[in-house]
Amino acid sequence: MLINPYVFSNDKVKVLELLFNGADGSTITDSTGRHTPSLSAAGTRTIVSNRLQVGSGGFVRADAANTVNQDFNFTGKDFSISFEMQPTVGSNTWIFKKTAQDAAGVGSPYLVFIGTTQLAFRSYINQDIVTYTAPSTLVNVATKVEIRRTGTTFQMLINDAVVDTQVYNEAQRSIDFSSQNYGMIIGASPPDGGLTGFIDNFVVTVG
């Protein structure tokens, strides 16, 4: 019997896997085959030494702009977003968010790198959900990060260790995973700024 490698025995489904492997400058692909990544019109957003290098506001989308895909509608679902990052510059920079803010001011949770030591996963109205402050700079350090929700419990993991756990529901913290533009923007969120450095092994699982 053939087994789908992207469906796990506990009903978790891998809906996005960007490994950024291949020759420098080669096409970025989703290993699950569910998405066709697209690139920002400008900025650095290219494979270099089997990692995604980003800078100058460059970013990768899971699909073309304004492509609606239920894979990223996390409403009422458990999920995990994990990746490795190595910033080469410290500042207030967006690492990923689920979708752009709409005309009514509704957006989605996002992860931001602050200064040189802080990470914050926030609601679309900038409320902290889970956070981490490193004991020393994260600049030029390869760090694995995971944001995980199980029921109403959110966790942030750094290098596979839980560093923050909070219990919230979507209504309490305006977390809102129900936006109509179910995108996934990785590396920047213009005009709000973007990461300068490297991202690797960006994986989203649901269930």
RODO-2510 file (C-alpha; in nm, 4 decimals, decimal comma):
residues 207
     n   res          X          Y          Z
     1     m     0,0000     0,0000     0,0000
     2     l     0,1328     0,3422    -0,0908
     3     i     0,1488     0,5920     0,1946
     4     n     0,1196     0,9663     0,1387
     5     p     0,4319     1,1120     0,3087
     6     y     0,2498     1,4373     0,3814
     7     v    -0,0307     1,2805     0,5896
     8     f     0,0717     1,1722     0,9384
     9     s    -0,0763     0,8906     1,1441
    10     n    -0,2253     1,1322     1,3982
    11     d    -0,4232     1,3070     1,1202
    12     k    -0,1789     1,5954     1,0863
    13     v    -0,1393     1,7046     0,7255
    14     k     0,1685     1,8798     0,5889
    15     v     0,0205     2,1538     0,3691
    16     l     0,3391     2,3442     0,2805
    17     e     0,7033     2,2384     0,2708
    18     l     0,9584     2,4837     0,1329
    19     l     1,3011     2,3251     0,1694
    20     f     1,4754     2,5763    -0,0607
    21     n     1,7013     2,3055    -0,2006
    22     g     1,8559     2,3261    -0,5443
    23     a     2,1099     2,5219    -0,7432
    24     d     2,1568     2,8857    -0,6498
    25     g     1,8804     3,0924    -0,8070
    26     s     1,6712     2,7896    -0,9007
    27     t     1,2920     2,7736    -0,8833
    28     i     1,1404     2,7541    -0,5344
    29     t     0,9040     2,4578    -0,5042
    30     d     0,6585     2,3241    -0,2467
    31     s     0,7482     1,9611    -0,1785
    32     t     0,3850     1,8753    -0,0983
    33     g     0,2768     1,9832    -0,4477
    34     r    -0,0150     2,1780    -0,3033
    35     h     0,1183     2,5276    -0,3787
    36     t     0,3064     2,7145    -0,6489
    37     p     0,5280     2,9705    -0,4734
    38     s     0,5629     3,3168    -0,6251
    39     l     0,8196     3,5901    -0,5610
    40     s     0,7894     3,9559    -0,4730
    41     a     0,8422     4,1952    -0,7622
    42     a     1,1608     4,3324    -0,6069
    43     g     1,4125     4,2676    -0,3328
    44     t     1,6310     3,9688    -0,2568
    45     r     1,4359     3,6394    -0,2514
    46     t     1,6438     3,3610    -0,3964
    47     i     1,7945     3,0231    -0,3157
    48     v     2,1578     3,0512    -0,2038
    49     s     2,3425     2,7441    -0,0728
    50     n     2,0153     2,5535    -0,0213
    51     r     1,8527     2,8287     0,1852
    52     l     1,6233     3,1203     0,1046
    53     q     1,8113     3,4492     0,1172
    54     v     1,5867     3,7525     0,1702
    55     g     1,6514     4,1241     0,1960
    56     s     1,5443     4,4696     0,0748
    57     g     1,1781     4,3774     0,1269
    58     g     1,1925     4,0611    -0,0826
    59     f     0,9523     3,7798     0,0051
    60     v     0,8009     3,4526    -0,1113
    61     r     0,4287     3,3789    -0,1213
    62     a     0,2928     3,0266    -0,0971
    63     d     0,0926     3,1091    -0,4127
    64     a     0,0329     3,4094    -0,6351
    65     a    -0,1044     3,7257    -0,4718
    66     n    -0,4707     3,7067    -0,3654
    67     t    -0,4855     3,3308    -0,4187
    68     v    -0,7349     3,1883    -0,1698
    69     n    -0,6422     2,8456    -0,0328
    70     q    -0,8102     2,6771     0,2626
    71     d    -0,4790     2,5172     0,3630
    72     f    -0,4054     2,8374     0,5550
    73     n    -0,7477     2,8897     0,7108
    74     f    -0,6521     2,7737     1,0595
    75     t    -0,9862     2,8660     1,2194
    76     g    -1,0709     2,6023     1,4782
    77     k    -0,7748     2,3853     1,3751
    78     d    -0,4513     2,2830     1,5380
    79     f    -0,1465     2,3891     1,3379
    80     s     0,2309     2,4190     1,3412
    81     i     0,4568     2,6579     1,1487
    82     s     0,8261     2,5742     1,1759
    83     f     1,1394     2,6995     1,0041
    84     e     1,5023     2,7889     1,0576
    85     m     1,6188     3,1491     1,0477
    86     q     1,9545     3,3251     1,0440
    87     p     1,9148     3,7033     1,0398
    88     t     2,2195     3,8955     0,9296
    89     v     2,0793     4,2299     1,0468
    90     g     1,8739     4,3139     1,3547
    91     s     1,5694     4,5413     1,3387
    92     n     1,1905     4,5268     1,3518
    93     t     1,1275     4,2816     1,0700
    94     w     0,8372     4,0615     0,9668
    95     i     0,9272     3,6954     0,9172
    96     f     0,5913     3,5591     0,8096
    97     k     0,2231     3,6366     0,8182
    98     k    -0,0786     3,4545     0,6881
    99     t    -0,2309     3,7280     0,4784
   100     a    -0,2189     4,0994     0,4077
   101     q    -0,4462     4,3362     0,5992
   102     d    -0,7670     4,4144     0,4122
   103     a    -0,9433     4,7486     0,3613
   104     a    -1,1392     4,7026     0,6836
   105     g    -0,8177     4,6716     0,8816
   106     v    -0,8507     4,2981     0,9406
   107     g    -0,5392     4,0950     0,8855
   108     s    -0,3858     3,7870     1,0425
   109     p    -0,1321     3,6811     1,3029
   110     y     0,2316     3,7341     1,2168
   111     l     0,5796     3,6682     1,3522
   112     v     0,8181     3,9587     1,3968
   113     f     1,1896     3,9764     1,4848
   114     i     1,2558     4,2765     1,7115
   115     g     1,5982     4,4287     1,7645
   116     t     1,8534     4,1484     1,7935
   117     t     1,7052     3,9179     2,0600
   118     q     1,3242     3,9141     2,0500
   119     l     1,0617     3,7167     1,8606
   120     a     0,6899     3,7847     1,8962
   121     f     0,3954     3,6020     1,7418
   122     r     0,1189     3,8616     1,7401
   123     s    -0,2440     3,9116     1,6543
   124     y    -0,3313     4,1327     1,3594
   125     i    -0,3837     4,4235     1,6016
   126     n    -0,0354     4,3702     1,7481
   127     q    -0,1270     4,1844     2,0685
   128     d     0,1452     3,9427     2,1783
   129     i     0,0331     3,5788     2,1692
   130     v     0,3633     3,4016     2,2457
   131     t     0,7086     3,5600     2,2706
   132     y     1,0762     3,4857     2,3266
   133     t     1,3747     3,6925     2,4341
   134     a     1,7094     3,5261     2,3690
   135     p     1,9884     3,5615     2,6254
   136     s     2,2162     3,6938     2,3508
   137     t     2,1876     3,8125     1,9927
   138     l     2,0108     3,6007     1,7313
   139     v     2,1895     3,7866     1,4521
   140     n     2,4132     3,5516     1,2519
   141     v     2,2878     3,2583     1,4598
   142     a     2,0978     2,9693     1,2992
   143     t     1,7840     2,9173     1,5086
   144     k     1,4920     2,6801     1,4648
   145     v     1,1563     2,8406     1,5454
   146     e     0,8133     2,6794     1,5738
   147     i     0,4733     2,8317     1,6449
   148     r     0,2217     2,5675     1,7510
   149     r    -0,1439     2,5718     1,8503
   150     t    -0,3259     2,2813     2,0121
   151     g    -0,6841     2,3698     2,0982
   152     t    -0,6605     2,7134     2,2623
   153     t    -0,3000     2,6633     2,3732
   154     f    -0,0284     2,8436     2,1776
   155     q     0,3387     2,7591     2,2149
   156     m     0,6636     2,8960     2,0803
   157     l     0,9516     2,6528     2,0514
   158     i     1,3146     2,7507     1,9987
   159     n     1,5486     2,4742     1,8850
   160     d     1,2705     2,2249     1,9758
   161     a     1,2361     2,3499     2,3353
   162     v     0,9157     2,5211     2,4525
   163     v     0,9946     2,8788     2,5581
   164     d     0,6441     3,0227     2,5963
   165     t     0,2948     2,8777     2,6436
   166     q    -0,0255     3,0820     2,6551
   167     v    -0,3928     2,9897     2,6476
   168     y    -0,6082     3,2191     2,4338
   169     n    -0,9121     3,1867     2,2160
   170     e    -0,9472     3,3703     1,8890
   171     a    -1,2181     3,6063     2,0153
   172     q    -1,0228     3,7075     2,3276
   173     r    -0,7117     3,8188     2,1446
   174     s    -0,8419     3,9153     1,7986
   175     i    -0,6310     3,6339     1,6604
   176     d    -0,8598     3,5870     1,3582
   177     f    -0,7666     3,3064     1,1259
   178     s    -1,0809     3,3588     0,9163
   179     s    -0,9572     3,6215     0,6686
   180     q    -1,0734     3,5606     0,3120
   181     n    -0,7208     3,5825     0,1682
   182     y    -0,5646     3,2612     0,2935
   183     g    -0,2101     3,3367     0,1878
   184     m     0,1285     3,2742     0,3447
   185     i     0,3875     3,5499     0,3057
   186     i     0,7433     3,4566     0,4046
   187     g     1,0317     3,6978     0,4516
   188     a     0,8639     4,0394     0,4538
   189     s     0,5347     4,2235     0,4592
   190     p     0,5712     4,5525     0,2722
   191     p     0,5517     4,8301     0,3688
   192     d     0,6148     4,7074     0,7215
   193     g     0,9657     4,5749     0,6656
   194     g     1,1267     4,2396     0,6115
   195     l     1,3967     4,0060     0,7280
   196     t     1,7535     4,0420     0,6050
   197     g     1,9194     3,7025     0,6166
   198     f     1,8252     3,3408     0,5581
   199     i     1,5213     3,1170     0,6045
   200     d     1,5172     2,7410     0,5563
   201     n     1,2874     2,4389     0,5879
   202     f     0,9617     2,6352     0,6175
   203     v     0,6931     2,3772     0,6984
   204     v     0,3219     2,4187     0,7804
   205     t     0,1145     2,1328     0,9209
   206     v    -0,2543     2,1358     1,0085
   207     g    -0,4592     1,9007     1,2239
***
